[in-house]
Amino acid sequence: MTVVAGLNLGLVDLTAPVAEGRRSRASLEAAALEGAELLKDAPAEEIARWAAATFGDRFCVTSSMADAVVAHLFSRAAPGVDVVFLDTGLHFPETLKVRDIVAKTMDVNVRSIRPRMTVGQQDGEYGPRLFANRPDECCFIRKVEPLERALADYDSWATGLRRDESPTRANTPVVAFDQKKGKVKVNPIAAWTQSDVDSYIARWNVPVNELFKKGYGSIGCWPCTRRTKAGEDPRAGRWAMFEKTECGLHV
């Protein structure tokens, strides 16, 4: 089980016997190594097709709904694919709007995963405004644990991570084995630039969070996200009062 900052919310025990239908850890590690070598210079569409063919219905896409690029990419490569959205209870309305558009217009199955506690229950258990006092714990409760729970039925998942987003993501591989989760992580647009993203959005008319037009460079939960200033790193508006750059989903 996983314990973070005194919290034990019952994460998946990766030392437990392999569940029915789930591939062994060794098999998944081998698939990740093969995919990393085969696809290191491949276009995103080819990476998506490989992931869908390799993992079938034990594969999903995760999306923050800042935009729907990766969800759209996989709707073409694997129609009907599960798209996991972490509904933290603290999202901007604009973010939920993108989620709803994706669910209505794309050939995907959107799964909105909620934390075990509402924001009000969390306030009662840990004190009000946990996000302002102990943001790592808040992210764990509202994002990290729900993702672990959501991924329990999958062997692999895709993200929208890109190398140009921040220094902490500069070495993001297109395929890797996540040792903590015991699953294969696929990052089909890791090598894309913002220009590549913009071109894809324009070509396919992909929905985008309206907050980008209002000065936000990166969009998360509303209490921990501010507009970015000219010349700032796009993620500078996340947890601006803390020495924190990631929510914990990708570490």
Secondary structure, DSSP 8 states (H G I E B T S, - for coil): --EETTEE-----TTS---TT---HHHHHHHHHHHHHHHTT--HHHHHHHHHHHHGGGEEEE--SSB-HHHHHHHHHSTTEEEEEE--S-B-HHHHHHHHHHHHHSSEEEEEE--SS-HHHHHHHH-S-HHHH-HHHHHIIIIIHHHHHHGGG-SEEE----TTS-GGGTT--SEEEETTTTEEEE-TTTT--HHHHHHHHHHHT--B-GGGGGT-SS--BGGGB----TTS-GGGGBSTTTT----STT-
